[in-house]
Amino acid sequence: MNISATLKNTFGKNEVIVSTQNNEKTIAIASKDGGFGSAVNGGELLFLSIATCFCNDIYREAAKRNQKNDAVEVTVSGTFGKEGEPAQKITYKVNVESEQLTEEEIEDLIAYVNTIAEIHNTLRKGIAVTLEK
């Protein structure tokens, strides 16, 4: 599966395009008050990607089990040090609401998704990020 993200910033404007298998979507992200750059920082977007991945995977894996969830809330938190330093700690909390599932079934689903969530596993494994010329 090929995935890409493109950000083009000019004064007061961001163009954000994400794509999976050539299915492009735009995301609205405001510019900084000063005009250049994004009002949302990379750490926030990284944490959003973790939350989004887990949320989507909960629904996907529940569907495979013929289970229905009514709502999923994922909150990701962490700390960054000085400029150029990686995150020191990333944690997340998950709340799944389902009229169909027992608490035990919800806990089992969350525990399973924790082992297979792709963004989580990418970060846990660590992967090279290479600047191309």
Phi and psi in radians as a Rosetta constraint file:
Dihedral C 1 N 2 CA 2 C 2 CIRCULARHARMONIC -1.633 0.35
Dihedral N 2 CA 2 C 2 N 3 CIRCULARHARMONIC 2.229 0.35
Dihedral C 2 N 3 CA 3 C 3 CIRCULARHARMONIC -2.215 0.35
Dihedral N 3 CA 3 C 3 N 4 CIRCULARHARMONIC 2.456 0.35
Dihedral C 3 N 4 CA 4 C 4 CIRCULARHARMONIC -2.513 0.35
Dihedral N 4 CA 4 C 4 N 5 CIRCULARHARMONIC 2.776 0.35
Dihedral C 4 N 5 CA 5 C 5 CIRCULARHARMONIC -2.447 0.35
Dihedral N 5 CA 5 C 5 N 6 CIRCULARHARMONIC 2.362 0.35
Dihedral C 5 N 6 CA 6 C 6 CIRCULARHARMONIC -2.256 0.35
Dihedral N 6 CA 6 C 6 N 7 CIRCULARHARMONIC 2.326 0.35
Dihedral C 6 N 7 CA 7 C 7 CIRCULARHARMONIC -2.167 0.35
Dihedral N 7 CA 7 C 7 N 8 CIRCULARHARMONIC 2.138 0.35
Dihedral C 7 N 8 CA 8 C 8 CIRCULARHARMONIC -2.075 0.35
Dihedral N 8 CA 8 C 8 N 9 CIRCULARHARMONIC 2.102 0.35
Dihedral C 8 N 9 CA 9 C 9 CIRCULARHARMONIC -2.013 0.35
Dihedral N 9 CA 9 C 9 N 10 CIRCULARHARMONIC 2.281 0.35
Dihedral C 9 N 10 CA 10 C 10 CIRCULARHARMONIC -2.252 0.35
Dihedral N 10 CA 10 C 10 N 11 CIRCULARHARMONIC 3.043 0.35
Dihedral C 10 N 11 CA 11 C 11 CIRCULARHARMONIC -0.933 0.35
Dihedral N 11 CA 11 C 11 N 12 CIRCULARHARMONIC 2.066 0.35
Dihedral C 11 N 12 CA 12 C 12 CIRCULARHARMONIC 1.296 0.35
Dihedral N 12 CA 12 C 12 N 13 CIRCULARHARMONIC 0.169 0.35
Dihedral C 12 N 13 CA 13 C 13 CIRCULARHARMONIC -2.561 0.35
Dihedral N 13 CA 13 C 13 N 14 CIRCULARHARMONIC 2.366 0.35
Dihedral C 13 N 14 CA 14 C 14 CIRCULARHARMONIC -2.059 0.35
Dihedral N 14 CA 14 C 14 N 15 CIRCULARHARMONIC 2.342 0.35
Dihedral C 14 N 15 CA 15 C 15 CIRCULARHARMONIC -1.939 0.35
Dihedral N 15 CA 15 C 15 N 16 CIRCULARHARMONIC 2.041 0.35
Dihedral C 15 N 16 CA 16 C 16 CIRCULARHARMONIC -2.100 0.35
Dihedral N 16 CA 16 C 16 N 17 CIRCULARHARMONIC 2.115 0.35
Dihedral C 16 N 17 CA 17 C 17 CIRCULARHARMONIC -2.222 0.35
Dihedral N 17 CA 17 C 17 N 18 CIRCULARHARMONIC 2.227 0.35
Dihedral C 17 N 18 CA 18 C 18 CIRCULARHARMONIC -2.027 0.35
Dihedral N 18 CA 18 C 18 N 19 CIRCULARHARMONIC 2.642 0.35
Dihedral C 18 N 19 CA 19 C 19 CIRCULARHARMONIC -2.587 0.35
Dihedral N 19 CA 19 C 19 N 20 CIRCULARHARMONIC 2.386 0.35
Dihedral C 19 N 20 CA 20 C 20 CIRCULARHARMONIC -2.226 0.35
Dihedral N 20 CA 20 C 20 N 21 CIRCULARHARMONIC 2.141 0.35
Dihedral C 20 N 21 CA 21 C 21 CIRCULARHARMONIC 0.873 0.35
Dihedral N 21 CA 21 C 21 N 22 CIRCULARHARMONIC 0.793 0.35
Dihedral C 21 N 22 CA 22 C 22 CIRCULARHARMONIC 1.162 0.35
Dihedral N 22 CA 22 C 22 N 23 CIRCULARHARMONIC 0.234 0.35
Dihedral C 22 N 23 CA 23 C 23 CIRCULARHARMONIC -1.643 0.35
Dihedral N 23 CA 23 C 23 N 24 CIRCULARHARMONIC 1.679 0.35
Dihedral C 23 N 24 CA 24 C 24 CIRCULARHARMONIC -1.468 0.35
Dihedral N 24 CA 24 C 24 N 25 CIRCULARHARMONIC 2.503 0.35
Dihedral C 24 N 25 CA 25 C 25 CIRCULARHARMONIC -2.409 0.35
Dihedral N 25 CA 25 C 25 N 26 CIRCULARHARMONIC 2.597 0.35
Dihedral C 25 N 26 CA 26 C 26 CIRCULARHARMONIC -1.830 0.35
Dihedral N 26 CA 26 C 26 N 27 CIRCULARHARMONIC 2.611 0.35
Dihedral C 26 N 27 CA 27 C 27 CIRCULARHARMONIC -2.198 0.35
Dihedral N 27 CA 27 C 27 N 28 CIRCULARHARMONIC 2.324 0.35
Dihedral C 27 N 28 CA 28 C 28 CIRCULARHARMONIC -1.506 0.35
Dihedral N 28 CA 28 C 28 N 29 CIRCULARHARMONIC 2.080 0.35
Dihedral C 28 N 29 CA 29 C 29 CIRCULARHARMONIC -2.320 0.35
Dihedral N 29 CA 29 C 29 N 30 CIRCULARHARMONIC 2.135 0.35
Dihedral C 29 N 30 CA 30 C 30 CIRCULARHARMONIC -1.196 0.35
Dihedral N 30 CA 30 C 30 N 31 CIRCULARHARMONIC 2.718 0.35
Dihedral C 30 N 31 CA 31 C 31 CIRCULARHARMONIC -1.407 0.35
Dihedral N 31 CA 31 C 31 N 32 CIRCULARHARMONIC 2.799 0.35
Dihedral C 31 N 32 CA 32 C 32 CIRCULARHARMONIC -1.057 0.35
Dihedral N 32 CA 32 C 32 N 33 CIRCULARHARMONIC 2.747 0.35
Dihedral C 32 N 33 CA 33 C 33 CIRCULARHARMONIC -0.975 0.35
Dihedral N 33 CA 33 C 33 N 34 CIRCULARHARMONIC -0.571 0.35
Dihedral C 33 N 34 CA 34 C 34 CIRCULARHARMONIC -1.309 0.35
Dihedral N 34 CA 34 C 34 N 35 CIRCULARHARMONIC -0.157 0.35
Dihedral C 34 N 35 CA 35 C 35 CIRCULARHARMONIC 1.857 0.35
Dihedral N 35 CA 35 C 35 N 36 CIRCULARHARMONIC -0.641 0.35
Dihedral C 35 N 36 CA 36 C 36 CIRCULARHARMONIC -1.851 0.35
Dihedral N 36 CA 36 C 36 N 37 CIRCULARHARMONIC 2.474 0.35
Dihedral C 36 N 37 CA 37 C 37 CIRCULARHARMONIC 1.575 0.35
Dihedral N 37 CA 37 C 37 N 38 CIRCULARHARMONIC 3.088 0.35
Dihedral C 37 N 38 CA 38 C 38 CIRCULARHARMONIC -1.785 0.35
Dihedral N 38 CA 38 C 38 N 39 CIRCULARHARMONIC 2.485 0.35
Dihedral C 38 N 39 CA 39 C 39 CIRCULARHARMONIC -1.201 0.35
Dihedral N 39 CA 39 C 39 N 40 CIRCULARHARMONIC -0.368 0.35
Dihedral C 39 N 40 CA 40 C 40 CIRCULARHARMONIC -1.777 0.35
Dihedral N 40 CA 40 C 40 N 41 CIRCULARHARMONIC 2.347 0.35
Dihedral C 40 N 41 CA 41 C 41 CIRCULARHARMONIC -1.628 0.35
Dihedral N 41 CA 41 C 41 N 42 CIRCULARHARMONIC 2.928 0.35
Dihedral C 41 N 42 CA 42 C 42 CIRCULARHARMONIC -1.071 0.35
Dihedral N 42 CA 42 C 42 N 43 CIRCULARHARMONIC -0.642 0.35
Dihedral C 42 N 43 CA 43 C 43 CIRCULARHARMONIC -1.086 0.35
Dihedral N 43 CA 43 C 43 N 44 CIRCULARHARMONIC -0.733 0.35
Dihedral C 43 N 44 CA 44 C 44 CIRCULARHARMONIC -1.101 0.35
Dihedral N 44 CA 44 C 44 N 45 CIRCULARHARMONIC -0.736 0.35
Dihedral C 44 N 45 CA 45 C 45 CIRCULARHARMONIC -1.209 0.35
Dihedral N 45 CA 45 C 45 N 46 CIRCULARHARMONIC -0.633 0.35
Dihedral C 45 N 46 CA 46 C 46 CIRCULARHARMONIC -1.048 0.35
Dihedral N 46 CA 46 C 46 N 47 CIRCULARHARMONIC -0.830 0.35
Dihedral C 46 N 47 CA 47 C 47 CIRCULARHARMONIC -1.156 0.35
Dihedral N 47 CA 47 C 47 N 48 CIRCULARHARMONIC -0.621 0.35
Dihedral C 47 N 48 CA 48 C 48 CIRCULARHARMONIC -1.109 0.35
Dihedral N 48 CA 48 C 48 N 49 CIRCULARHARMONIC -0.670 0.35
Dihedral C 48 N 49 CA 49 C 49 CIRCULARHARMONIC -1.145 0.35
Dihedral N 49 CA 49 C 49 N 50 CIRCULARHARMONIC -0.636 0.35
Dihedral C 49 N 50 CA 50 C 50 CIRCULARHARMONIC -1.119 0.35
Dihedral N 50 CA 50 C 50 N 51 CIRCULARHARMONIC -0.818 0.35
Dihedral C 50 N 51 CA 51 C 51 CIRCULARHARMONIC -1.115 0.35
Dihedral N 51 CA 51 C 51 N 52 CIRCULARHARMONIC -0.761 0.35
Dihedral C 51 N 52 CA 52 C 52 CIRCULARHARMONIC -1.105 0.35
Dihedral N 52 CA 52 C 52 N 53 CIRCULARHARMONIC -0.787 0.35
Dihedral C 52 N 53 CA 53 C 53 CIRCULARHARMONIC -1.018 0.35
Dihedral N 53 CA 53 C 53 N 54 CIRCULARHARMONIC -0.851 0.35
Dihedral C 53 N 54 CA 54 C 54 CIRCULARHARMONIC -1.134 0.35
Dihedral N 54 CA 54 C 54 N 55 CIRCULARHARMONIC -0.745 0.35
Dihedral C 54 N 55 CA 55 C 55 CIRCULARHARMONIC -1.039 0.35
Dihedral N 55 CA 55 C 55 N 56 CIRCULARHARMONIC -0.888 0.35
Dihedral C 55 N 56 CA 56 C 56 CIRCULARHARMONIC -1.080 0.35
Dihedral N 56 CA 56 C 56 N 57 CIRCULARHARMONIC -0.700 0.35
Dihedral C 56 N 57 CA 57 C 57 CIRCULARHARMONIC -1.187 0.35
Dihedral N 57 CA 57 C 57 N 58 CIRCULARHARMONIC -0.589 0.35
Dihedral C 57 N 58 CA 58 C 58 CIRCULARHARMONIC -1.047 0.35
Dihedral N 58 CA 58 C 58 N 59 CIRCULARHARMONIC -0.845 0.35
Dihedral C 58 N 59 CA 59 C 59 CIRCULARHARMONIC -1.133 0.35
Dihedral N 59 CA 59 C 59 N 60 CIRCULARHARMONIC -0.747 0.35
Dihedral C 59 N 60 CA 60 C 60 CIRCULARHARMONIC -1.064 0.35
Dihedral N 60 CA 60 C 60 N 61 CIRCULARHARMONIC -0.847 0.35
Dihedral C 60 N 61 CA 61 C 61 CIRCULARHARMONIC -1.254 0.35
Dihedral N 61 CA 61 C 61 N 62 CIRCULARHARMONIC -0.576 0.35
Dihedral C 61 N 62 CA 62 C 62 CIRCULARHARMONIC -1.117 0.35
Dihedral N 62 CA 62 C 62 N 63 CIRCULARHARMONIC -0.735 0.35
Dihedral C 62 N 63 CA 63 C 63 CIRCULARHARMONIC -1.070 0.35
Dihedral N 63 CA 63 C 63 N 64 CIRCULARHARMONIC -0.686 0.35
Dihedral C 63 N 64 CA 64 C 64 CIRCULARHARMONIC -1.073 0.35
Dihedral N 64 CA 64 C 64 N 65 CIRCULARHARMONIC -0.499 0.35
Dihedral C 64 N 65 CA 65 C 65 CIRCULARHARMONIC -1.640 0.35
Dihedral N 65 CA 65 C 65 N 66 CIRCULARHARMONIC 0.092 0.35
Dihedral C 65 N 66 CA 66 C 66 CIRCULARHARMONIC 1.023 0.35
Dihedral N 66 CA 66 C 66 N 67 CIRCULARHARMONIC 0.681 0.35
Dihedral C 66 N 67 CA 67 C 67 CIRCULARHARMONIC -1.945 0.35
Dihedral N 67 CA 67 C 67 N 68 CIRCULARHARMONIC 2.658 0.35
Dihedral C 67 N 68 CA 68 C 68 CIRCULARHARMONIC -2.129 0.35
Dihedral N 68 CA 68 C 68 N 69 CIRCULARHARMONIC 2.264 0.35
Dihedral C 68 N 69 CA 69 C 69 CIRCULARHARMONIC -1.887 0.35
Dihedral N 69 CA 69 C 69 N 70 CIRCULARHARMONIC 2.511 0.35
Dihedral C 69 N 70 CA 70 C 70 CIRCULARHARMONIC -1.632 0.35
Dihedral N 70 CA 70 C 70 N 71 CIRCULARHARMONIC -0.495 0.35
Dihedral C 70 N 71 CA 71 C 71 CIRCULARHARMONIC -2.824 0.35
Dihedral N 71 CA 71 C 71 N 72 CIRCULARHARMONIC 2.590 0.35
Dihedral C 71 N 72 CA 72 C 72 CIRCULARHARMONIC -2.343 0.35
Dihedral N 72 CA 72 C 72 N 73 CIRCULARHARMONIC 2.291 0.35
Dihedral C 72 N 73 CA 73 C 73 CIRCULARHARMONIC -2.207 0.35
Dihedral N 73 CA 73 C 73 N 74 CIRCULARHARMONIC 2.212 0.35
Dihedral C 73 N 74 CA 74 C 74 CIRCULARHARMONIC -2.200 0.35
Dihedral N 74 CA 74 C 74 N 75 CIRCULARHARMONIC 2.172 0.35
Dihedral C 74 N 75 CA 75 C 75 CIRCULARHARMONIC -2.040 0.35
Dihedral N 75 CA 75 C 75 N 76 CIRCULARHARMONIC 2.141 0.35
Dihedral C 75 N 76 CA 76 C 76 CIRCULARHARMONIC -1.962 0.35
Dihedral N 76 CA 76 C 76 N 77 CIRCULARHARMONIC 2.347 0.35
Dihedral C 76 N 77 CA 77 C 77 CIRCULARHARMONIC -2.345 0.35
Dihedral N 77 CA 77 C 77 N 78 CIRCULARHARMONIC 2.729 0.35
Dihedral C 77 N 78 CA 78 C 78 CIRCULARHARMONIC -3.051 0.35
Dihedral N 78 CA 78 C 78 N 79 CIRCULARHARMONIC 3.119 0.35
Dihedral C 78 N 79 CA 79 C 79 CIRCULARHARMONIC -2.274 0.35
Dihedral N 79 CA 79 C 79 N 80 CIRCULARHARMONIC 2.511 0.35
Dihedral C 79 N 80 CA 80 C 80 CIRCULARHARMONIC -2.071 0.35
Dihedral N 80 CA 80 C 80 N 81 CIRCULARHARMONIC 2.578 0.35
Dihedral C 80 N 81 CA 81 C 81 CIRCULARHARMONIC -1.599 0.35
Dihedral N 81 CA 81 C 81 N 82 CIRCULARHARMONIC -2.318 0.35
Dihedral C 81 N 82 CA 82 C 82 CIRCULARHARMONIC -1.249 0.35
Dihedral N 82 CA 82 C 82 N 83 CIRCULARHARMONIC 2.933 0.35
Dihedral C 82 N 83 CA 83 C 83 CIRCULARHARMONIC -0.946 0.35
Dihedral N 83 CA 83 C 83 N 84 CIRCULARHARMONIC 2.345 0.35
Dihedral C 83 N 84 CA 84 C 84 CIRCULARHARMONIC 1.550 0.35
Dihedral N 84 CA 84 C 84 N 85 CIRCULARHARMONIC -0.189 0.35
Dihedral C 84 N 85 CA 85 C 85 CIRCULARHARMONIC -1.558 0.35
Dihedral N 85 CA 85 C 85 N 86 CIRCULARHARMONIC 2.505 0.35
Dihedral C 85 N 86 CA 86 C 86 CIRCULARHARMONIC -1.294 0.35
Dihedral N 86 CA 86 C 86 N 87 CIRCULARHARMONIC 2.954 0.35
Dihedral C 86 N 87 CA 87 C 87 CIRCULARHARMONIC -1.028 0.35
Dihedral N 87 CA 87 C 87 N 88 CIRCULARHARMONIC 2.514 0.35
Dihedral C 87 N 88 CA 88 C 88 CIRCULARHARMONIC -1.584 0.35
Dihedral N 88 CA 88 C 88 N 89 CIRCULARHARMONIC -0.595 0.35
Dihedral C 88 N 89 CA 89 C 89 CIRCULARHARMONIC -2.716 0.35
Dihedral N 89 CA 89 C 89 N 90 CIRCULARHARMONIC 2.283 0.35
Dihedral C 89 N 90 CA 90 C 90 CIRCULARHARMONIC -2.215 0.35
Dihedral N 90 CA 90 C 90 N 91 CIRCULARHARMONIC 2.202 0.35
Dihedral C 90 N 91 CA 91 C 91 CIRCULARHARMONIC -2.250 0.35
Dihedral N 91 CA 91 C 91 N 92 CIRCULARHARMONIC 2.778 0.35
Dihedral C 91 N 92 CA 92 C 92 CIRCULARHARMONIC -2.567 0.35
Dihedral N 92 CA 92 C 92 N 93 CIRCULARHARMONIC 2.663 0.35
Dihedral C 92 N 93 CA 93 C 93 CIRCULARHARMONIC -2.123 0.35
Dihedral N 93 CA 93 C 93 N 94 CIRCULARHARMONIC 2.525 0.35
Dihedral C 93 N 94 CA 94 C 94 CIRCULARHARMONIC -2.251 0.35
Dihedral N 94 CA 94 C 94 N 95 CIRCULARHARMONIC 2.361 0.35
Dihedral C 94 N 95 CA 95 C 95 CIRCULARHARMONIC -2.216 0.35
Dihedral N 95 CA 95 C 95 N 96 CIRCULARHARMONIC 2.114 0.35
Dihedral C 95 N 96 CA 96 C 96 CIRCULARHARMONIC -1.997 0.35
Dihedral N 96 CA 96 C 96 N 97 CIRCULARHARMONIC 2.241 0.35
Dihedral C 96 N 97 CA 97 C 97 CIRCULARHARMONIC -1.881 0.35
Dihedral N 97 CA 97 C 97 N 98 CIRCULARHARMONIC 2.294 0.35
Dihedral C 97 N 98 CA 98 C 98 CIRCULARHARMONIC -2.701 0.35
Dihedral N 98 CA 98 C 98 N 99 CIRCULARHARMONIC 2.202 0.35
Dihedral C 98 N 99 CA 99 C 99 CIRCULARHARMONIC -1.323 0.35
Dihedral N 99 CA 99 C 99 N 100 CIRCULARHARMONIC -0.354 0.35
Dihedral C 99 N 100 CA 100 C 100 CIRCULARHARMONIC -1.496 0.35
Dihedral N 100 CA 100 C 100 N 101 CIRCULARHARMONIC -0.636 0.35
Dihedral C 100 N 101 CA 101 C 101 CIRCULARHARMONIC -1.667 0.35
Dihedral N 101 CA 101 C 101 N 102 CIRCULARHARMONIC 2.592 0.35
Dihedral C 101 N 102 CA 102 C 102 CIRCULARHARMONIC -1.390 0.35
Dihedral N 102 CA 102 C 102 N 103 CIRCULARHARMONIC 2.883 0.35
Dihedral C 102 N 103 CA 103 C 103 CIRCULARHARMONIC -1.028 0.35
Dihedral N 103 CA 103 C 103 N 104 CIRCULARHARMONIC -0.678 0.35
Dihedral C 103 N 104 CA 104 C 104 CIRCULARHARMONIC -1.113 0.35
Dihedral N 104 CA 104 C 104 N 105 CIRCULARHARMONIC -0.722 0.35
Dihedral C 104 N 105 CA 105 C 105 CIRCULARHARMONIC -1.146 0.35
Dihedral N 105 CA 105 C 105 N 106 CIRCULARHARMONIC -0.674 0.35
Dihedral C 105 N 106 CA 106 C 106 CIRCULARHARMONIC -1.136 0.35
Dihedral N 106 CA 106 C 106 N 107 CIRCULARHARMONIC -0.803 0.35
Dihedral C 106 N 107 CA 107 C 107 CIRCULARHARMONIC -1.079 0.35
Dihedral N 107 CA 107 C 107 N 108 CIRCULARHARMONIC -0.683 0.35
Dihedral C 107 N 108 CA 108 C 108 CIRCULARHARMONIC -1.139 0.35
Dihedral N 108 CA 108 C 108 N 109 CIRCULARHARMONIC -0.739 0.35
Dihedral C 108 N 109 CA 109 C 109 CIRCULARHARMONIC -1.101 0.35
Dihedral N 109 CA 109 C 109 N 110 CIRCULARHARMONIC -0.801 0.35
Dihedral C 109 N 110 CA 110 C 110 CIRCULARHARMONIC -1.079 0.35
Dihedral N 110 CA 110 C 110 N 111 CIRCULARHARMONIC -0.792 0.35
Dihedral C 110 N 111 CA 111 C 111 CIRCULARHARMONIC -1.091 0.35
Dihedral N 111 CA 111 C 111 N 112 CIRCULARHARMONIC -0.704 0.35
Dihedral C 111 N 112 CA 112 C 112 CIRCULARHARMONIC -1.157 0.35
Dihedral N 112 CA 112 C 112 N 113 CIRCULARHARMONIC -0.827 0.35
Dihedral C 112 N 113 CA 113 C 113 CIRCULARHARMONIC -1.092 0.35
Dihedral N 113 CA 113 C 113 N 114 CIRCULARHARMONIC -0.583 0.35
Dihedral C 113 N 114 CA 114 C 114 CIRCULARHARMONIC -1.011 0.35
Dihedral N 114 CA 114 C 114 N 115 CIRCULARHARMONIC -0.510 0.35
Dihedral C 114 N 115 CA 115 C 115 CIRCULARHARMONIC -1.496 0.35
Dihedral N 115 CA 115 C 115 N 116 CIRCULARHARMONIC -0.336 0.35
Dihedral C 115 N 116 CA 116 C 116 CIRCULARHARMONIC -2.054 0.35
Dihedral N 116 CA 116 C 116 N 117 CIRCULARHARMONIC -0.090 0.35
Dihedral C 116 N 117 CA 117 C 117 CIRCULARHARMONIC -1.077 0.35
Dihedral N 117 CA 117 C 117 N 118 CIRCULARHARMONIC 2.122 0.35
Dihedral C 117 N 118 CA 118 C 118 CIRCULARHARMONIC -1.134 0.35
Dihedral N 118 CA 118 C 118 N 119 CIRCULARHARMONIC -0.753 0.35
Dihedral C 118 N 119 CA 119 C 119 CIRCULARHARMONIC -1.160 0.35
Dihedral N 119 CA 119 C 119 N 120 CIRCULARHARMONIC -0.749 0.35
Dihedral C 119 N 120 CA 120 C 120 CIRCULARHARMONIC -1.016 0.35
Dihedral N 120 CA 120 C 120 N 121 CIRCULARHARMONIC -0.829 0.35
Dihedral C 120 N 121 CA 121 C 121 CIRCULARHARMONIC -1.183 0.35
Dihedral N 121 CA 121 C 121 N 122 CIRCULARHARMONIC -0.567 0.35
Dihedral C 121 N 122 CA 122 C 122 CIRCULARHARMONIC -1.092 0.35
Dihedral N 122 CA 122 C 122 N 123 CIRCULARHARMONIC -0.811 0.35
Dihedral C 122 N 123 CA 123 C 123 CIRCULARHARMONIC -1.193 0.35
Dihedral N 123 CA 123 C 123 N 124 CIRCULARHARMONIC -0.696 0.35
Dihedral C 123 N 124 CA 124 C 124 CIRCULARHARMONIC -1.112 0.35
Dihedral N 124 CA 124 C 124 N 125 CIRCULARHARMONIC -0.657 0.35
Dihedral C 124 N 125 CA 125 C 125 CIRCULARHARMONIC -1.335 0.35
Dihedral N 125 CA 125 C 125 N 126 CIRCULARHARMONIC -0.639 0.35
Dihedral C 125 N 126 CA 126 C 126 CIRCULARHARMONIC 1.400 0.35
Dihedral N 126 CA 126 C 126 N 127 CIRCULARHARMONIC 2.323 0.35
Dihedral C 126 N 127 CA 127 C 127 CIRCULARHARMONIC -2.538 0.35
Dihedral N 127 CA 127 C 127 N 128 CIRCULARHARMONIC 2.533 0.35
Dihedral C 127 N 128 CA 128 C 128 CIRCULARHARMONIC -1.149 0.35
Dihedral N 128 CA 128 C 128 N 129 CIRCULARHARMONIC 2.431 0.35
Dihedral C 128 N 129 CA 129 C 129 CIRCULARHARMONIC -2.040 0.35
Dihedral N 129 CA 129 C 129 N 130 CIRCULARHARMONIC 2.004 0.35
Dihedral C 129 N 130 CA 130 C 130 CIRCULARHARMONIC -1.963 0.35
Dihedral N 130 CA 130 C 130 N 131 CIRCULARHARMONIC 2.246 0.35
Dihedral C 130 N 131 CA 131 C 131 CIRCULARHARMONIC -1.378 0.35
Dihedral N 131 CA 131 C 131 N 132 CIRCULARHARMONIC 2.138 0.35
Dihedral C 131 N 132 CA 132 C 132 CIRCULARHARMONIC -1.670 0.35
Dihedral N 132 CA 132 C 132 N 133 CIRCULARHARMONIC 2.575 0.35
